[in-house]
């Protein structure tokens, strides 16, 4: 549809990361971006062009839910939080991720025989 | 009824959808604004000037519009957009596999076409209400006689008047009888036989149909007039009078008498049957006999009166009539049947049975397509896995598969509608079978709705299974191992589908087989005469110019003598009824037998035949002699009886030389017994000739000599050398020479008379055979398909076997055995189901029982042969595999 952004994460991975940040507590979109960036030591730059679609998609799959709340600065913001299904999904995806990462590691650490 | 509600619901859904969409957009806007504000605030905190901070925040967010678009795309439940997208995608995908798409559409087209064709007929013949006012209240009254096993008799005119008098049951009732009319009009001397009904004056008002031209009958009493009036059909008006609007008031000659045309009925109205001329009844119904049953009826029930209620009332009245008029009414009852059922007759069960058969065919086609789809869905396993991995929900994947099914079944429906319509048109144009009400066959809303329903049902029938099956596969495992696990499951499903298909084909073939056997048994059974080589045609002498019975006698005597003198004619004769026709049943008194009370006398069908009738039809004389030209009005009365009557009147004794008496002297205006006295000596006994139908036992019959009991209307029968057309020309020529004003009607070969009497079963047989053959073809394709698939799948195994020294022959046998195993299972199940399903055909079967072993064996042999042929192709290709290639391929 359009050009692929350089720093775009694999789609499934972004979903997992969003779920992970929300596991820490309800958060609005900007907060999630901030958390992901600081949490990754500024390595992961989340394009907002993919964050909001991801949030809407996760909500549609009932993995997260959202509601209007007021921030400490007294502004209205949409807060997202993890649902029970989301919690389960996160667990499953972590396991899957672990296996993939290990597998990739194993391949990368192969030595010539 | 559901239309408006559906519309409202749809509208509400759209409304809600657009409201939800609007609120989603608002929400997203607000979230983006918040996001940008927060980023700008952060930028400011890091020391940027306010304007720059905001600009940077906007840049870092990226394209807002694109974000909105993606959210919109992802968020909205867009059933219509999604469906269109799926359909576009599927159409593109199907273009890539044209052979698959074509095979599916053809299979579905065959199935849909058969359902459509049958339903179009069923709709026109059975479901469409009669085009009369209050068709649901119209009934016909039939007389019955339990003692004689009669359930479907016409009415005695006197009884009819009594039934019509039941004013708490019937609004009104009309009656008619069918004279044979030669019509001549003044401008055009050429005479033609027309289908006429001599009817009570109220026929049109009972039906609620009025002449489109003219004022109709003028009436003296409630039922009759006396001015010689006739109403003609639109068809006759167009064909014979060129649609001349001044026709009303003109006179025509019918059977020599003048009638004034007082009306033209609207187009399409020809009740009863195919009537072209309605002649106003001029005689008093009450002056006739209670014992003569020859009038057709139509009555309209009072609102709220059920058929049951009418039947109970008739039971009461007929019981009273039986006690009051013992000699004519003892044992007689009456019942009403709704008029549409009566008109549809056996075509109603026939068409329902055929609808069931065509549905089975459609089911077989669906199974074929489901099987194709299963094979394809296995191939698409990876695609589905990728879709699942990138977040497509299970519903979405099922929907995608259903979109493909939908395209295929729409294709099938379009082909089916075309096939169905064309084949019904072809059937009506070419088939000799006259189907009642079939002139109104049309594609109407109901046919379309059924086609639409069939489309939806078939989409689900063949699409849902494979779709669910595929969507169940785990994306991870599918990508890892090419969905081998699910393939095993798919293979079992495909085997079951092929077994089901074979079973259904066996059911249809059994039905067809049973009918073929019944019809051939009926056609080849001994009906008591030899039909082949005989041509028949009928002649009616007008009462005006042939008032004198001696003239009638000399006319037929001369005609037959000149016919017999022609070298091409082997034999010629005449009778007032043909075989399979039922003559009037009248009482007889056996001379010398113990006296019986009036009303309990034996009855027999009264036939009149000349001396050549039995010889021409090769009815063998069992005892005594045939008639001769010496049996004249002035000589002693003679008669010939059939074996059944001889056995009934003189069991174990010789009938020859016995005497019977009859008081019947006139039969309508058509026949008159001329001999003096009532006594007839039995001079011969002939073999039983079927005199009701081919399927029912012969009734007792007595034959009178034509010169002693002449009739003005006679069926001529001639046996000759040469073609039927040549004989027909010869017959017409001789009648023309005898009286140029006389038309010969209903010229047919005797075998076609026999065949026509079997039209309903032959009609079902022909269509069912076509359906069964198509079913067999589809099943063969199914067997071929699964074996080809299995061979493809087992290439490696086959390669190993061949590499290890397996002989190609063994491979072939292995594949064929696989195919025959499925077929055998299908045959066993199918044969069992067929026994039950064939009960639907029970009313068309003759001397064959559902589950007939010979039929079942034949069907299984046929299916096995076809299956063997279908297995050989993949079997041979398997045995011809190159082991090296086969092993490398994986």
Interface residues (C-beta under 8 A of the other chain):
Chain A: X2 X11 X12 X15 X28 X29 X30 X33 X47 X48 X49 X50 X52 X53 X56 X57 X60 X61 X75 X76 X77 X78 X96
Chain B: X27 X28 X30 X31 X32 X34 X35 X37 X38 X39 X60 X61 X62 X63 X66 X67 X70 X71 X73 X74 X75 X389 X390 X391 X393 X476
